[in-house]
């Protein structure tokens, strides 16, 4: 009888141990399916969704406008002043504006204007009986196409091509502060030298908010001007002719109407 009682007790303890194991397994399964698991999966979801964010953020085409301030450099320009000879190279402060149409995450097209009003280099001059003041300005109006190698709200990198019109304006003026000299007619004359611009451009921008970006652009272009220099009275002539290399580095601010 003692032997039978001992074996029954062992069976009861064995069944109790198996029952406890089943209950612990069910409890662990319930914890895994509980609110904590949902929170963990919810936390992981944005990480997986962040990968295709760049393409998903582009819901439709939109317009943008970009403004820049920088320097315009003409490293090989021959600035000539008639009989006084020529100097090489020029640098000027410039401002530019580019309305653009963002057709897709990768492509944008548009047009822009660049205006350089403060050149640092003047043409050589000779002393004359009637001294003349000279001012030179640069203006371009170009179309541009951009391809975005990297796009998104945080950072974008693009490269493109541009083509359009360039105008070099030379203004010659006789100062009227001499009381012994009377000027008949206009006291100034202007020469506008027009040509074609073909170039390459690249830029990088960083997102400030969904609508605002800041960055920088670098442009390289060749200006194709007439081979002759137009001349006016007093032997004055246009400053530039033939092919001129242009470099432009600018800091930019862009507004996107997403």
PAZAPA-4460 file (N, C-alpha, C; in steps of 0.05 Angstrom, whole numbers, plus 32768, in hexadecimal, padded with zeros to 4 digits):
% residues 258
    n_x    n_y    n_z   ca_x   ca_y   ca_z    c_x    c_y    c_z   seq   type   mol
   8011   7FE8   8000   8000   8000   8000   8011   8019   8000     1      X     A
   8027   8019   8010   8039   8030   8010   8044   8035   7FF5     2      X     A
   804B   801F   7FE6   8057   8022   7FCB   8043   802F   7FB8     3      X     A
   8029   8025   7FBA   8014   8031   7FA9   8010   804E   7FAF     4      X     A
   8010   8055   7FC8   800C   8071   7FD0   8023   8082   7FC6     5      X     A
   803B   8078   7FC7   8052   8088   7FBE   8051   808D   7FA0     6      X     A
   804A   8078   7F90   8049   807C   7F73   8033   808F   7F6C     7      X     A
   801C   808F   7F7A   8006   80A2   7F74   800F   80BE   7F7A     8      X     A
   801E   80C1   7F90   8027   80DD   7F96   8039   80E7   7F81     9      X     A
   804B   80D5   7F76   805D   80DE   7F61   804E   80E6   7F48    10      X     A
   8038   80D7   7F41   8028   80DF   7F2A   801B   80FA   7F2E    11      X     A
   8011   80FF   7F45   8003   8119   7F4B   8017   8130   7F48    12      X     A
   802F   812C   7F53   8043   8141   7F51   804B   8145   7F34    13      X     A
   804E   8130   7F24   8055   8132   7F08   8040   8141   7EF8    14      X     A
   8026   813A   7EFD   8011   8148   7EEF   8010   8166   7EF7    15      X     A
   8015   816B   7F11   8015   8187   7F1A   802C   8197   7F0C    16      X     A
   8043   818B   7F09   8059   8199   7EFC   8052   819F   7EDF    17      X     A
   8046   818B   7ED1   803F   8190   7EB5   802A   81A6   7EB3    18      X     A
   8017   81A7   7EC5   8002   81BB   7EC5   800E   81D7   7ECA    19      X     A
   8021   81D8   7EDC   802F   81F2   7EE0   803D   81FC   7EC7    20      X     A
   804A   81E9   7EB9   8058   81F0   7EA0   8045   81FB   7E8B    21      X     A
   802D   81EE   7E89   801A   81F7   7E75   8010   8213   7E7C    22      X     A
   800B   8218   7E96   8001   8232   7E9F   8016   8248   7E9A    23      X     A
   802F   8242   7E9F   8044   8255   7E9A   8047   825B   7E7C    24      X     A
   8044   8246   7E6B   8045   824B   7E4E   802F   825D   7E45    25      X     A
   8016   8258   7E4F   8000   8269   7E47   8004   8286   7E50    26      X     A
   800F   8289   7E69   8014   82A4   7E73   8028   82B3   7E62    27      X     A
   803D   82A5   7E5A   8051   82B1   7E49   8046   82B9   7E2E    28      X     A
   8035   82A8   7E23   8028   82AE   7E09   8016   82C6   7E0B    29      X     A
   8007   82C8   7E22   7FF6   82DF   7E26   8005   82F9   7E28    30      X     A
   801C   82F8   7E36   802D   8310   7E38   8037   8319   7E1D    31      X     A
   803F   8304   7E0C   8049   830B   7DF2   8034   8318   7DE0    32      X     A
   801A   8311   7DE4   8005   831D   7DD5   7FF9   8335   7DE2    33      X     A
   8003   833D   7DF9   7FF8   8353   7E08   7FFF   836F   7DFD    34      X     A
   7FF7   8385   7E0B   7FFB   83A0   7E01   8019   83A7   7DFC    35      X     A
   802B   839B   7E0C   8047   83A1   7E09   8051   8399   7DED    36      X     A
   8048   8383   7DE3   8050   837A   7DC9   8046   838C   7DB3    37      X     A
   802D   8396   7DB6   8023   83A9   7DA3   8033   83C2   7DA2    38      X     A
   803B   83CC   7DBA   804C   83E4   7DBB   8066   83E0   7DAE    39      X     A
   8072   83C8   7DB2   808C   83C2   7DA6   808A   83C2   7D87    40      X     A
   8074   83B5   7D7C   8071   83B5   7D5F   806B   83D0   7D54    41      X     A
   805C   83E0   7D64   8056   83FB   7D5B   806F   840C   7D5A    42      X     A
   8082   8407   7D6D   809B   8416   7D6D   80AC   840E   7D55    43      X     A
   80AB   83F5   7D4D   80BB   83EB   7D37   80B1   83F4   7D1C    44      X     A
   8096   83F9   7D1A   808A   83FF   7D00   8096   8418   7CF3    45      X     A
   809A   842F   7D02   80A5   8446   7CF5   80C1   8442   7CEA    46      X     A
   80D0   8430   7CF7   80EB   842B   7CED   80EA   841F   7CD2    47      X     A
   80D8   840B   7CCF   80D5   83FE   7CB5   80C9   8411   7CA1    48      X     A
   80B7   8422   7CA9   80A9   8434   7C96   80BB   844B   7C8E    49      X     A
   80D0   8451   7C9E   80E1   8468   7C98   80F2   8463   7C7F    50      X     A
   80F7   844A   7C77   8108   8445   7C61   80FD   844F   7C47    51      X     A
   80E3   844A   7C3F   80D9   8455   7C26   80CD   8471   7C29    52      X     A
   80D5   8480   7C3E   80C8   8499   7C43   80CD   84AE   7C2C    53      X     A
   80E5   84AE   7C21   80EB   84C2   7C0D   80D8   84C1   7BF5    54      X     A
   80D3   84AA   7BEB   80C1   84A7   7BD4   80A4   84AB   7BDD    55      X     A
   809D   84A1   7BF4   8081   84A3   7BFD   8079   84BF   7C03    56      X     A
   808C   84D1   7C0B   8086   84EC   7C12   807D   84FC   7BFA    57      X     A
   8085   84F4   7BE2   807E   8503   7BCA   8063   84FA   7BC0    58      X     A
   804E   8509   7BC7   8033   8501   7BC1   8029   850D   7BA6    59      X     A
   8034   8524   7B9E   802B   8530   7B85   8040   8545   7B7C    60      X     A
   8041   854C   7B62   8053   8562   7B59   804C   857C   7B67    61      X     A
   8060   858D   7B69   805C   85A7   7B77   8071   85BB   7B6D    62      X     A
   806D   85D4   7B74   807F   85E9   7B6C   8090   85F2   7B83    63      X     A
   80A7   85FD   7B7D   80B9   8608   7B91   80C8   8620   7B85    64      X     A
   80D3   8631   7B97   80E3   8647   7B8E   80FC   8648   7B9F    65      X     A
   8113   864D   7B92   812D   864C   7B9F   813B   8667   7B9A    66      X     A
   8145   8672   7BB0   8154   868B   7BAF   8171   8686   7BB7    67      X     A
   8184   8694   7BAA   81A0   8691   7BB1   81AF   86AB   7BB2    68      X     A
   81C4   86AB   7BC2   81D7   86C2   7BC4   81F3   86B6   7BC4    69      X     A
   8204   86C1   7BB2   821F   86B6   7BB1   8232   86C7   7BA1    70      X     A
   8245   86B9   7B95   825A   86C7   7B84   8259   86BB   7B68    71      X     A
   825E   86CC   7B55   8260   86C4   7B38   827C   86CA   7B30    72      X     A
   828A   86B6   7B25   82A7   86B9   7B1E   82AA   86B4   7B00    73      X     A
   82B9   86C5   7AF3   82C0   86C2   7AD7   82DF   86BF   7AD5    74      X     A
   82EA   86A7   7AD9   8307   86A5   7ADD   8317   86AB   7AC4    75      X     A
   830D   86A6   7AAC   831C   86AA   7A94   8312   86C1   7A83    76      X     A
   8301   86D2   7A8E   82F6   86E9   7A7F   830B   86FD   7A79    77      X     A
   830C   8707   7A60   831E   871D   7A58   830E   8736   7A57    78      X     A
   8312   8747   7A6C   8304   8760   7A6E   8315   8776   7A60    79      X     A
   830B   8780   7A4A   831A   8792   7A3A   830F   87AE   7A3A    80      X     A
   8320   87C2   7A39   8319   87DE   7A39   8323   87ED   7A21    81      X     A
   8321   87E1   7A0A   832A   87EE   79F1   8348   87F0   79F0    82      X     A
   8353   8808   79EB   836F   880C   79E8   837E   8808   7A03    83      X     A
   8370   8807   7A19   837D   8803   7A34   8385   87E6   7A38    84      X     A
   837C   87D4   7A28   8384   87B8   7A2B   836F   87A8   7A3A    85      X     A
   8377   8790   7A44   8364   877E   7A51   836F   8774   7A6B    86      X     A
   835D   876E   7A7D   8363   8760   7A96   8354   8745   7A96    87      X     A
   835D   8732   7AA6   8351   8717   7AA6   8343   8712   7AC0    88      X     A
   832A   8707   7ABE   831C   86FD   7AD5   830A   8712   7AE2    89      X     A
   82F4   8709   7AEE   82E2   871A   7AFC   82D3   870A   7B11    90      X     A
   82C9   8718   7B25   82B9   870C   7B3B   82A4   8720   7B43    91      X     A
   828C   8717   7B48   8276   8728   7B4F   8263   871A   7B62    92      X     A
   8256   872A   7B74   8241   871F   7B85   8228   871C   7B73    93      X     A
   8218   8707   7B79   8201   8701   7B69   81E9   86F8   7B7A    94      X     A
   81D1   86FC   7B6F   81B8   86F1   7B7A   81AA   86E2   7B64    95      X     A
   819B   86CD   7B6C   818D   86BE   7B58   8173   86B4   7B63    96      X     A
   8160   86AD   7B51   8146   86A2   7B58   813E   868D   7B44    97      X     A
   8133   8676   7B4E   812C   8660   7B3C   8111   8655   7B43    98      X     A
   80FB   865C   7B35   80E2   864E   7B38   80E4   8633   7B2A    99      X     A
   80DC   861D   7B38   80DF   8602   7B2E   80C5   85F2   7B31   100      X     A
   80C2   85DE   7B20   80AC   85CB   7B22   80B7   85B0   7B27   101      X     A
   80B0   85A5   7B3F   80B9   858A   7B47   80A6   8575   7B3D   102      X     A
   80AD   856A   7B26   809A   8557   7B18   8099   853C   7B26   103      X     A
   80AF   8533   7B32   80B1   8519   7B3F   80C6   851B   7B54   104      X     A
   80CA   8505   7B65   80DF   8506   7B78   80FB   8509   7B6C   105      X     A
   80FE   8502   7B53   8118   8502   7B46   811D   851A   7B33   106      X     A
   8108   8526   7B29   810B   853A   7B14   80FE   8555   7B1B   107      X     A
   810B   856B   7B13   80FF   8586   7B15   8109   8596   7AFD   108      X     A
   80F7   85A8   7AF4   80FE   85BA   7ADE   80F5   85D6   7AE5   109      X     A
   8102   85EA   7AD9   80FB   8605   7ADF   810C   8619   7AD1   110      X     A
   810D   8631   7ADA   811C   8647   7ACE   8125   865A   7AE4   111      X     A
   813A   8669   7ADE   8144   867C   7AF3   8152   8693   7AE7   112      X     A
   8157   86A7   7AF8   8165   86BF   7AF1   817C   86C4   7B05   113      X     A
   8193   86CD   7AFA   81AA   86D4   7B0A   81B2   86F0   7B04   114      X     A
   81B7   8700   7B18   81BE   871C   7B15   81D7   8722   7B25   115      X     A
   81EC   872B   7B18   8205   8732   7B25   820B   8750   7B20   116      X     A
   8209   8760   7B35   820A   877D   7B32   8224   878A   7B3C   117      X     A
   8234   877B   7B4B   824C   8787   7B58   8265   8779   7B4F   118      X     A
   826F   877E   7B37   8288   8771   7B2F   82A0   877E   7B3E   119      X     A
   82B4   876E   7B44   82CB   8778   7B52   82E1   8782   7B3F   120      X     A
   82E0   877B   7B26   82F5   8782   7B13   82EA   8795   7AFE   121      X     A
   82F8   87AB   7AFA   82F0   87BE   7AE5   8302   87BB   7ACD   122      X     A
   82FA   87C5   7AB6   830A   87C3   7A9E   8321   87D8   7A9F   123      X     A
   8337   87D3   7A92   834D   87E7   7A91   8342   8801   7A84   124      X     A
   834B   8818   7A8E   8343   8831   7A83   835B   8843   7A7C   125      X     A
   8356   8855   7A69   836B   8869   7A62   8360   8884   7A69   126      X     A
   8372   8896   7A6F   836A   88B2   7A76   8360   88C0   7A5D   127      X     A
   8349   88CD   7A60   833E   88DC   7A4A   8336   88F8   7A53   128      X     A
   8330   8909   7A40   8327   8924   7A48   830D   8924   7A56   129      X     A
   82FC   8912   7A4E   82E2   890F   7A5B   82E1   88F4   7A69   130      X     A
   82E7   88F4   7A83   82E8   88DA   7A92   82CC   88CE   7A92   131      X     A
   82CC   88B3   7A90   82B2   88A4   7A8F   82B3   888F   7AA5   132      X     A
   829C   888B   7AB2   8298   8876   7AC6   828D   885E   7AB8   133      X     A
   8296   8846   7AC1   828E   882D   7AB5   8282   881B   7ACA   134      X     A
   826C   880E   7AC3   825F   87F9   7AD4   8257   87E2   7AC3   135      X     A
   825B   87CA   7ACE   8255   87B1   7ABF   8243   879F   7AD0   136      X     A
   822F   8792   7AC3   821D   8781   7AD1   8218   8767   7AC1   137      X     A
   8212   8751   7ACE   820C   8738   7AC1   81F0   872F   7AC7   138      X     A
   81E3   8724   7AB3   81C8   871A   7AB6   81C5   8700   7AA6   139      X     A
   81B9   86EC   7AB2   81B3   86D3   7AA4   8196   86CB   7AA9   140      X     A
   8189   86BF   7A95   816F   86B3   7A97   8170   8698   7A8A   141      X     A
   816D   8683   7A9A   8172   8668   7A91   815C   8654   7A9A   142      X     A
   8159   8640   7A8A   8149   8629   7A92   815B   8613   7A9D   143      X     A
   8150   8603   7AAF   8160   85EE   7ABC   8150   85D5   7AC0   144      X     A
   815D   85BE   7ABF   8152   85A4   7AC5   8163   8597   7ADA   145      X     A
   8156   858C   7AEF   8164   8580   7B06   815D   8562   7B09   146      X     A
   8171   8552   7B10   816C   8536   7B17   8176   8533   7B34   147      X     A
   8165   8529   7B46   816B   8526   7B62   8176   8509   7B67   148      X     A
   818F   8507   7B6D   819B   84EE   7B74   8193   84E5   7B90   149      X     A
   818E   84F8   7BA1   8185   84F3   7BBD   816E   8506   7BC2   150      X     A
   8157   84FC   7BCB   8140   850D   7BD0   8133   8505   7BEB   151      X     A
   8127   8519   7BF7   811A   8515   7C11   8118   852F   7C20   152      X     A
   810A   852E   7C37   8107   8547   7C47   8121   854F   7C54   153      X     A
   8132   853D   7C5C   814A   8543   7C6B   8160   854E   7C5A   154      X     A
   8166   8541   7C44   817C   854A   7C33   8177   8541   7C16   155      X     A
   817F   8553   7C03   817C   854D   7BE7   8195   8555   7BD8   156      X     A
   819C   8545   7BC4   81B3   854C   7BB3   81AB   8549   7B96   157      X     A
   81B1   855D   7B85   81A8   855D   7B69   81BF   8567   7B57   158      X     A
   81BB   8561   7B3D   81CD   856B   7B28   81BC   8571   7B10   159      X     A
   81C4   8584   7AFF   81B3   858A   7AE8   81C3   859A   7AD3   160      X     A
   81B4   85A1   7ABE   81BF   85B1   7AA8   81AE   85CA   7AA4   161      X     A
   81BB   85DF   7A9A   81AD   85F8   7A96   81B5   8604   7A7B   162      X     A
   81A3   8615   7A70   81A8   8623   7A57   8197   863B   7A56   163      X     A
   81A1   8651   7A49   8191   8669   7A48   81A0   8680   7A3D   164      X     A
   8198   8698   7A45   81A2   86B2   7A3A   81B4   86BF   7A4F   165      X     A
   81CA   86CC   7A46   81DB   86DC   7A57   81DE   86F8   7A4B   166      X     A
   81DD   870C   7A5C   81E0   8728   7A53   81F5   8735   7A64   167      X     A
   820A   8740   7A57   821E   8750   7A65   8219   876D   7A5E   168      X     A
   8214   877D   7A72   820D   8799   7A6E   8224   87AB   7A77   169      X     A
   822E   87BB   7A64   8243   87CF   7A6A   8237   87EB   7A68   170      X     A
   8239   87FA   7A7D   822E   8816   7A7E   8245   8829   7A81   171      X     A
   8246   883D   7A6F   825A   8852   7A70   824C   886D   7A75   172      X     A
   8256   887C   7A89   8248   8894   7A91   825D   88AB   7A95   173      X     A
   8255   88C2   7A8C   8266   88DA   7A90   825C   88E9   7AA8   174      X     A
   826C   88EB   7ABD   8263   88F9   7AD5   825E   8917   7ACF   175      X     A
   8249   8922   7ADC   8241   893D   7AD6   8247   8950   7AED   176      X     A
   825B   894A   7AFD   8262   895B   7B14   8276   8971   7B0D   177      X     A
   827E   8973   7AF4   8290   8988   7AEB   8280   89A0   7AE1   178      X     A
   8281   89B7   7AEF   8271   89CE   7AE6   827B   89DB   7ACC   179      X     A
   8294   89D5   7AC4   829E   89E1   7AAB   8297   89D1   7A93   180      X     A
   8289   89BA   7A97   8283   89A9   7A80   8265   89A5   7A7E   181      X     A
   8259   89AB   7A67   823D   89A7   7A62   8238   898E   7A51   182      X     A
   8227   897D   7A5A   8221   8964   7A4C   8207   8968   7A3C   183      X     A
   8209   8963   7A22   81F2   8965   7A10   81E8   8948   7A0A   184      X     A
   81CF   8943   7A10   81C4   8929   7A0C   81C9   8917   7A25   185      X     A
   81C6   88FD   7A20   81C9   88EA   7A36   81E6   88E9   7A40   186      X     A
   81E9   88E5   7A5A   8204   88E4   7A66   820F   88C8   7A68   187      X     A
   8200   88B4   7A5E   820A   8899   7A5F   8201   8889   7A47   188      X     A
   8210   8873   7A42   820A   8861   7A2C   820D   8844   7A36   189      X     A
   81FE   8832   7A2B   81FF   8816   7A34   8203   8803   7A1D   190      X     A
   8213   87EF   7A22   8218   87D9   7A0E   820E   87BF   7A1B   191      X     A
   81FC   87B2   7A0E   81F1   8798   7A17   81FB   8782   7A04   192      X     A
   820C   8771   7A0F   8217   875A   7A00   8208   8741   7A08   193      X     A
   81FA   8735   79F4   81E9   871E   79F9   81F6   8705   79EE   194      X     A
   81F1   86EF   79FC   81FC   86D5   79F3   81EC   86BE   79FF   195      X     A
   81F7   86A6   79FC   81EB   868D   7A06   81FB   8681   7A1D   196      X     A
   81ED   8675   7A30   81F9   8668   7A46   81F2   864B   7A46   197      X     A
   8206   8639   7A49   8202   861C   7A4C   8212   8613   7A64   198      X     A
   8205   8604   7A76   8214   85FC   7A8E   8209   85E4   7A9D   199      X     A
   8218   85DD   7AB2   8211   85C8   7AC4   820D   85D3   7AE0   200      X     A
   81FE   85C6   7AF1   81F9   85CF   7B0C   81F5   85B8   7B1E   201      X     A
   81FA   85BC   7B38   81F5   85A8   7B4D   81EF   85B7   7B67   202      X     A
   81E2   85A9   7B79   81DB   85B5   7B92   81D3   85A1   7BA7   203      X     A
   81D4   85AB   7BC0   81CB   859A   7BD7   81BA   85AC   7BE9   204      X     A
   81A4   85A0   7BF4   8192   85AF   7C05   818C   859E   7C1E   205      X     A
   8186   85AC   7C34   8180   85A0   7C4E   8165   85AA   7C57   206      X     A
   8153   8598   7C5F   8139   85A0   7C67   8138   85AD   7C83   207      X     A
   812B   85C4   7C84   8126   85D2   7C9E   810B   85CA   7CA8   208      X     A
   80F7   85C9   7C97   80DC   85BF   7C9D   80D0   85B5   7C83   209      X     A
   80B7   85AB   7C83   80AD   85A0   7C6A   80AC   85B3   7C52   210      X     A
   80AD   85CD   7C57   80AB   85E1   7C41   80C5   85F0   7C3C   211      X     A
   80D8   85EF   7C4D   80F0   8600   7C4B   8109   85F0   7C4A   212      X     A
   811C   85F7   7C38   8136   85EB   7C35   814B   8600   7C33   213      X     A
   8163   85F9   7C3C   817B   860A   7C39   8191   85F9   7C2D   214      X     A
   81A3   8605   7C1E   81B8   85F6   7C12   81CB   8607   7C02   215      X     A
   81D8   85FB   7BED   81EB   8608   7BDD   81EB   85FD   7BC1   216      X     A
   81F2   860D   7BAD   81F3   8605   7B91   820E   860D   7B85   217      X     A
   8217   85FD   7B72   822F   8602   7B63   8228   8600   7B45   218      X     A
   822E   8615   7B36   8228   8615   7B19   8241   861B   7B09   219      X     A
   8243   860D   7AF2   8259   8612   7ADF   824C   8616   7AC4   220      X     A
   8254   862B   7AB5   8248   8630   7A9B   825C   863D   7A89   221      X     A
   8257   863A   7A6F   8266   8649   7A5A   8253   865E   7A4E   222      X     A
   825C   8676   7A4E   824E   868C   7A40   8259   868F   7A24   223      X     A
   8248   868F   7A10   8250   8692   79F4   8247   86AD   79EB   224      X     A
   8259   86C1   79EA   8253   86DC   79E3   825D   86E2   79C6   225      X     A
   8254   86F7   79BA   825D   86FE   799F   827B   8701   799E   226      X     A
   8288   86FA   7987   82A6   86FB   7986   82B0   8718   7983   227      X     A
   829F   872B   797D   82A7   8747   797A   829D   8757   7992   228      X     A
   82A9   876D   7997   82A1   877E   79AD   8294   8798   79A1   229      X     A
   827C   879D   79A9   826E   87B5   79A0   827B   87CE   79AC   230      X     A
   827E   87E2   799C   828B   87FB   79A4   8278   8812   79A1   231      X     A
   827C   8827   79B2   826C   883F   79B1   827F   8857   79B1   232      X     A
   8274   886F   79B6   8284   8887   79B6   829A   8886   79CB   233      X     A
   82AE   8897   79C7   82C6   8899   79D8   82D7   887F   79D7   234      X     A
   82D2   886E   79C3   82E1   8855   79C1   82DB   8840   79D5   235      X     A
   82C5   8842   79E3   82BE   882E   79F8   82B1   8816   79EA   236      X     A
   82B6   87FF   79F6   82AC   87E6   79EA   82A3   87D3   79FF   237      X     A
   8296   87BD   79F7   828C   87A9   7A09   82A3   879B   7A18   238      X     A
   829E   8794   7A31   82B4   8788   7A41   82BB   876C   7A39   239      X     A
   82A7   875C   7A31   82AB   873F   7A2D   82A3   8737   7A11   240      X     A
   82B0   8721   7A08   82A9   8715   79EE   82B1   86F8   79EE   241      X     A
   82A9   86EA   79D9   82B0   86CD   79D6   82A6   86BC   79ED   242      X     A
   82B4   86A6   79F2   82AB   8693   7A07   82B6   869B   7A22   243      X     A
   82A5   869A   7A36   82AD   86A2   7A52   82A4   868B   7A64   244      X     A
   82B5   8683   7A76   82AE   866F   7A8A   82A2   867C   7AA3   245      X     A
   828C   8671   7AAD   827E   867C   7AC4   827C   8667   7ADA   246      X     A
   8283   866E   7AF3   8280   865E   7B0A   826F   866D   7B1E   247      X     A
   825C   865F   7B2B   8249   866C   7B3D   8245   865A   7B56   248      X     A
   824B   8665   7B6D   8247   8657   7B87   8234   8668   7B97   249      X     A
   821E   865B   7BA1   8209   866B   7BAF   81FE   865B   7BC6   250      X     A
   81F6   8669   7BDB   81E6   865D   7BF0   81C9   8662   7BEA   251      X     A
   81B8   864E   7BEF   819C   864F   7BE6   8188   864A   7BFC   252      X     A
   8170   8655   7BF8   8159   8650   7C08   8142   8649   7BF5   253      X     A
   8134   8633   7BFA   811F   8629   7BE8   8105   8625   7BF8   254      X     A
   80EF   862D   7BEC   80D4   8629   7BF8   80C5   8616   7BE6   255      X     A
   80BA   8600   7BF2   80AB   85EB   7BE3   808E   85ED   7BEB   256      X     A
   807D   85EE   7BD6   8060   85EE   7BDA   8055   85D2   7BD9   257      X     A
   805E   85C1   7BEC   8056   85A5   7BEB   8039   85A2   7BF1   258      X     A
***
